[in-house]
């Protein structure tokens, strides 16, 4: 099958959806399909990745935030058996829908998340896009794939979808000796260590790091490692200083994908206290694959990944007292915490290994072809 994968972002210069798009293309290529990724040209000086499939980089006319306008995209989609669109993609979605209709190509849409902004002009623009373009993309798709049915059906209860979750490299993300990891990272051998992994900017403010910092103010024996970079880093560092916990919080900046397993294995717990929709939460399955349990908020999508008291703890969003209580419980119950980490590893192997995801994704591609031929 000749497949065109359309994505706004692609590694190594962007994570999230781009990383999933990379793995999806790799998996389909490994299964014998001819895959071409169409994406924006990377920034000058960026090393382009060596991949087992073709990448066609298109030069944007302009870029609005992370949304590139690629004038040649629609034309370059001719001649494929299937188009696989990673949504959201402002500008790219509209051109992909036009090409699929004009060239009569079956369309598979993977729905990652909804465009959200807290305030200002961006909030208005995103709301209009969600109202006008999002339903059209779902309606025109021959099959819709959701990374989480729980999250997708919380937004679109009557739209059918197939579930193909995000995956994790269970060979890279695996349990490693905690003491060895801490020494490698120059962390104390003993003591309870929490981990937060996320981009520290306004677009990711819903990850809610401030709540975690507030909880640490009352947990004097807990230390925190923050992995991530962004425009709000200095603000968060000032908050930590103002709360009197700067000595127990270490901001280490961004880390390469290959370095993250050492941080997960060094930690006793990974915390994702999001207070706004989180379609999946990649850090959750990465942590679970490393045998480290998680604390996360009980939101659609997240609650499907984390099994309460089996692989971690779920707490209500925007509940500082519940977050404090969950951290306190984890610190006070090492045996149960280790058991949760063990179960998290088993779950990662059984549900989120990329080999399993590849089978599900290929099945979704054939479903899209089947539906298109019967339409």
Order of alpha helices (4+ residues) and beta strands (2+ residues): beta-alpha-beta-beta-beta-beta-alpha-beta-alpha-beta-alpha-alpha-beta-alpha-beta-alpha-beta-alpha-beta-alpha-beta-alpha-beta-alpha-beta-alpha-beta-alpha-alpha-alpha
